[in-house]
């Protein structure tokens, strides 16, 4: 008897070979699914309805182990089923596209938030889920999904007198994403505080927290900082992708000669290396890349961080907790009794921390840390300003690195531009400027490029520092050994079409 669309039969799986053709378009797959059917079950089982052939529902799966779940899908849709096997990657990508089709955009979710003010019972869930009903949860989940799609590193929630502005930081630059009515501020803030395990009854004191979310199989940690302002609580959320956050030395994008200089420093048995630059210039990322290169079973590495951004395999990481008395200085004094070979200090903030770091480097440890100065040579002057004797700063420091992150021009839409006179005088013959296209979301830039100014301290420079020589003298001595400033390194990037003149001026300033 022929099967009709409303009849179901149970059959044994047939050894169907992997098809040579690709999966149907997501819109075609979506048309086979009723709106009331959620995608979460399909994702957990890694199955997809593909098409109907001769009254049989063809289901795509990653293996024949999914046969029972595929049969349940057939029962739900009213068809007998057969299986086709596809690579896991293809099934996952198609499911992600289905969620995009199904998902409620953040600005659409905002429209349905009127009247939402009681969110005490809200709980965390997978932000990719399409089974969420409460508008404020959909709004927050939509923001997280949207931020990750746009490669945003930060989400800012900024309350003002008449509205709440939500901005994303993409490639180091803030962009307006959403403007919400002022009435949305309280439920939105409370939802984020619930997820970050903050005190939702406290509105007058700064708070910090963390949120762990999943986007399909992608795990993301979100560091949340909240401060009270005139018009409400302002929130900054840093997105830390646990799967793609750690870069290696090769991933930092250094030229071959620059990487050789870096490796000549980090493989020294002892001494201090300082990374400088403004917040968000990639100092921590560079330190993590170095630690990954140095981490070996025979090496004991301990870090003191505030906060710990990524878990490093083979590295002992200590979280600063000032309330419990675990400051940078206190932790450093303790870890030196742990017999470390390499010590990483998240930041040298005061004389005590700097002094212990200097003493550690002089007693056979390799010390890595960061300072807030504008250039590499200024890091040594900053140590002296903090109270370190010039001869100690000179003898313990083996090198300093100033770095910046410049936005990389989108290769799909960049166009030739006039070379600014200041750059033409320096020998730059070609330059490009951003245009904007769908590939770069209309910004003209996609991704970022690292610029690294490396100052290697040799004996001649040590003597000059100990003698109190000015920065200009130190720079001249370094140039004799190949030192190049951020501006000079950036000019090469402009000439090669990697970044634009305006972007170089933004991150490095004119020399």
N, C-alpha and C positions, 0 to 999 in steps of 0.2 A: 504494500500500500504506500502511495506517495506521501511524503511528509508535507504538511502545510506549515505556513509560518507560525501557527499557534501550537503546533505539536512539537514535543521534544523526544528525542531518543537518546539512549546511552550507548555509546559505541566505544570500542577499544582504540587506543591511540595508534595511528598509522605512522610508520617510519618515514616522515616527510623530510626530504633533503632541504637544506637551507636554500631558499630561493635566490636566484641570481639578481632579481629585480629589487629595487629599494622599497621601503615602506610607502604606503599612500600618504598624501598630504594630510597634515593634522586636521584641516577643515573637513576632509572626507571622513576621517575617523570620528571626529566630533559629531558629525551628522548621524552616526549610527547609535549614539548614546543619548538616552532621554536626559533632559535637564535635571531631573530629580536624582539621577545616579551620580554619586560622587566618584572622583578619580582616585581617592586614597587607596581603595581596595585594589584597583588596577596597578597602582604603583608598588604596593607591597608584594603583589604576586608577579609583577613584571610581565603583564599580558596586555594585549590591545586587540579590539575588534578591527579587522582590516576591511572586509568586504563580504557580501553575500553572493554565493555562487550556487545556482540550482537549488535554492532553498536551504543551503548550508552556510552557517556563519564561519568564516575563516578567521581564526584567532592567531595573532602573532605572539610568540613567547621566546624566552631565552633557552629553555630546555623542556623536555617532556615531563619533568617533575611538576610542571604547572598544569598538567592535564585536569586534575580535579577542580582547580579554580576556574579553568577555562570552561569546564562543563557547567559550573554554577553561573558563569556569565551567559552561556547559551540559554540556560533555563530562564534567567532574568529577562533576556531579550526575546525568548520564544523561538529559538532555532536550535537544531542539532549543530554540532561543531566539528571542526577539523583543525589541526594545528599546523603552523608553519614556524620554523625556527629561524630567528634572526640574532645578530650579535647584541649583546647586552647594551653596548653604547648606542646603537640605533634605537632600541626600545626606550632607553632613558631619555634620549634627546626628543623623541616624539612625545613622550609624556610631559616633558617640560613645556613643549609648545602647546600641548593641550591645556595645561594650567594657565599659560598666557592667555589663551582664548577664553577660558572660563573665568579667570581671575577678575575681581572687581578692582578697578583702578583706584589709587589712593584718593584722587579728587572726587570720584563717584561715591566712594564710601563716605567721604566727608559730608556729602549732601544729605545722607540719611542718618546723621548723628543727632539731629534735633531731639531734645528730651532725654538724652542718655546722661544720667548723673549718678546712678547707683552701680558701681563696678566693684564692690567689695568681693563678690564671688568669682571674679574673672580669674581664670587659670591659664597657665602657659600651654601652648600647643605648637605643633609644627607649622611654621609660617606659610608653608606652601599648600597647606590643606585648603580644600574648597568647601569644607563643611562648617565654616564659621558663620554664625548668624548675627552676633552682636556688632553693630556698626563701628564702635570705637576699636574693637579688636581687629576688624577688617581694615580699618584705617591704619593702625600701627603695623600690622602684618604687611599691608600693601606698601608702606613706606620702606620697610626692610627689604622686601623683594625688589622694589624699584631701585633702591640705592645700590644693591648688588648688581643689578643688570647694567646700571650706568657706571659701574666701577667706582662708586663713591667710597671714600675712606672715612668720611664723617657725615653725620646728620645733625643739624642744629635746629632746635625748636626755640624760637625767640618770640616771647609775648610782648606786644605793644598795646597802646591805649585802645585802639579800635580793631586790632586783628592779631592773629598768630602767624608769624612767618616761618616757613620750614625751608631750610636751605641744605643743599648737598655740597660737599667739597669733592670735586672731581679733578684729578691731576693737579692737586694743590690749590685750586681756585674755587671760591664759593660761588654757587649758582642758586638763584631763587627757584624753588620747586613748587611750592604750594602756599596759598594764602587762605587762612581759615577765619571764620568769624570769631570774635572774642569769646563767645559762649562755649566754643569747643576747647578752650585752653584747659579748664579744670579736668574734664574726663580724659583728655589726651595725656596730660601730665600724670594723673593718677594711675592710668593704665601702665605707663612706662615705669613708674615707681613700684607698682606691684610686681612687674616682671623682673625688675632689678633688685627685688627684696629690700627696698628702702622703706623708711617710716612714712606712710602716706598721711599721717596726722601732723607731721612736722613740715611747716611751710616757711620758717624763718631762718633756718640754718643750712649751710652747704651740706650736700650728701654725695657719696660715691657708691657705685654698685656695678654689678656685672650681669649681663643677660647672655644665656646660651641658647642659640636657635639652630634649627636645621632647615636647609632649603634643599629638599630632596635628600641626596646623600652628602650634601655639602654642609659641614659643621662650621658655624661662625660664632666667635665670641664678640660681644659688644661691651665696651667699657663705657660706663655712663657717669657723667659728672653733672651735678645740679647745683645751681646757685640762685638765691632769691634776688630778684630785682624789683624795681619800682612797680612794674605791671604784672608781676607773677614770677614763677620759677622758670629760669632759663636752663635748657638742657643741651649738652653736647655729647654725642654718642660716637665713639671711635669703633669702626668695623674692622675686626681682625679675622681674616679668613684663615682658619687653621690648616686648610689643605694647600693653600697657595701663598701663605705669608712668608715662608722661609726661603730666602735666596742664597745661592752659593756665591763664591767670589767671581765665578765665571758669569753669573747672572747680573752682577752689578753694572756691567756695561763699560768697564774700563778698557782703554786701549792697551795693547800688549805691553808697551813700555811702562805705562802707569801701573799695570798689575805686577810687573817684575819689581818695581820699587816697593809696592805694598808688601809683596811676599818677602822681600829682603828685610822688612821691618818685623813682620809678625812671626817669623821663624827664628828671631833672636831668642837666646835662652832667658834673658832678663832685661829689664828696662821698662819705660812707660811710654805708651802711645796714646795720644789724646785726639779725639774727634771733636771738631767744632762746627758750629752752624746754628741757625735759628731753629725754633721748634718746627717739626715737620719736614726737615731737610734730609731725613733718611739716616741719621747717625746710628740709631738703634739697629736698623736693618743691616747696616754695614758691620756693626759689632757682632751681630748674630751670624752673619756670613763668615766672619773671621773665626768665631768660636767653632762653627761647624767644620772648618778646615783644620783647626787645631785639635779637635776632640778625637782622642785615640785611647784605647784601653790603658796604655801605660802613662797617660797624662791625667793629673787631677785638676779639674777646672771648677771653680766656684764663682758664682756671680751674686751681687747684691743689687736688686732692681726695685724701682718704684714707678709703675707696677711691672710684674712679669707679664710680658706681652705674648710670648710663645714658649711652649715647652721645648727645651733643647735636649735631645737624647744624649746621654753620657755626660751631662753637665749638672752640677748641683746648684740650684737656683734658690736664693733667699729673697723673700718679699719684705720690703721695709714696712714696719708697723710702728709708727711713732707713739701711738697710744700704749703699746705694750713695751715701749723702750727700745724697739729694734730700729735704730736709726742707721744711716750709712756708716757712721763712725763706730757705733757699738757693734754692728754686724762684722765690720772689717776686723776689729780687734779679736773677735771670736774665731773667724774663719782662718786667721793666720795660724791658729793652733791646730787646724785641720790639715796641715801640711799640703797646701795647694801649690801647684806649679804655675798656674795661670789664674789671675784674679780679674774679674770684670766689675767695675763700679759704675752703676747706671749714670751717676752724675756727681761731679765734685762741686758741692754747694758751699762749703765753708773751709776754714783753715784746718780744722781737725781732720776732716775727711782727706783733704789734699795732703796733709802731713803724713798720715798713715799710708796713703798711696805711694808717696815719695819714698818713705822708709821701706816699704815692701819691695819696691823696684830695686832699691839699693842692696837688699838682702837676698837677691837671687830669684825674685819672682818676675814674671811678665805681667804687667798691669795695663789693662785697657780701660779707658774712661772717656767721658764727654765733658766739654766746657762750653759755655755760651760766649763766644767771641766772634768777631766778623771775619777774621782770616787765620791762617795756620800759624803765622809767626806771632800773632797777638795772643795765642794760647800760653806761650811762655811768659809774656809780660803779665798775663792775668794771674798765673801762679805766683809771681813775685808780688803782685798787688794783694793777693790773699795772705801774704805773710811768709811765703817760702823764700829762703835765702837764694839769691841768684845763682851761686855756685852749686847749690843742691838741685835747683831746677834744671841747670845745664847738664849736670852729671847724670841725672836719672832719666831725662827725656831722650828717647832715641828718635822720635819723630812725631809730627803733628799733621793732621789732615783736616782741611776745611772743605766742606762739601755743600753742594746745592743740587736741587732737583729742578730742571727746566722742562717745561712741556715740550713733547716731541711733535713736530709738525705732522699732520695727517698726510701720508704719501698719496692718497687718492685725490686730494683737492688743492694741495699747495700750489702756489704760482710764483713765478719769478718776481722779484721786487727790486727797487733801487737800493743800492748799498749806502747806508748812512755814511756821511763824510768821516766821522770819527773812526769807523771801521775800515773805510777805504784807505785811510792813512796808515792803518795797521797792516795793510796787505790783503784784506778780504776783497775778492773779485766778484763773487756771486752771492746772492742772498734770496731767500724765499719768504713769503708771508702766508698767513692762514687765510682760507676762504670759507670753509664750512660745507659739509655734505652729510648725507644720512650715515655714513660710516663713522663720523666723529660727532654725531648729534648736533651738527651745525656750529661746533666750536672752532674747527680748524686744527685742533690738536687731538692726539690720541696717544696716551701713555706718557712716560716721563724719561728723561735722560739725566744720568748722574754726571756731575762735574766735580772733579777731585783735585784739590790743590794740596800737594804733598811736600812737606818741609822736613827734610832729613837732617838731623843734628849730627854733624861730624866734629872732629876734634877742634878744628879751626873755629867753628861756630860756638862750640862749648866755651872756648877761651874768650870769645867776644861777648857772650852772654854774661859770663862771670865778671868781666871787666865793666859791665853796665853799658854796653854799646847800644845805640838807638836802633829802632826797628829798620830804618833805611839801610844801616850798615849791615845788619843781618841779612836783609833781602839781597843786597849786592853780593855778599859772600855766597849765598845759596844759589844765585843765578850762575855763578862760575861752575857750579856742579849740576846744571840742568834744571834748576827750579823754574816753574812757570806758575803765574797767578791764575786765579779763577777766570779773570777776564780773558787772558791769552788762550786758555783751554777752551773757553766758550766761543772765541772767535773762530777756532777750527771747526766747532760744531755748526756755527752759522754758515761758514763757507762750504761745508759738506751738505747743507740743506737739512740738517737734523732738527734745528730749531730756528726761530726767527730772531731778527735783531731786537725787536721789542721785548721778547721773552728773556733774552740774555740780559738786557738792561734791567728788567724787573727783578731778576734773581741775583745778579752779580753787581749791578751798578756800573757806571762808567769809570774807567781807570784814569 
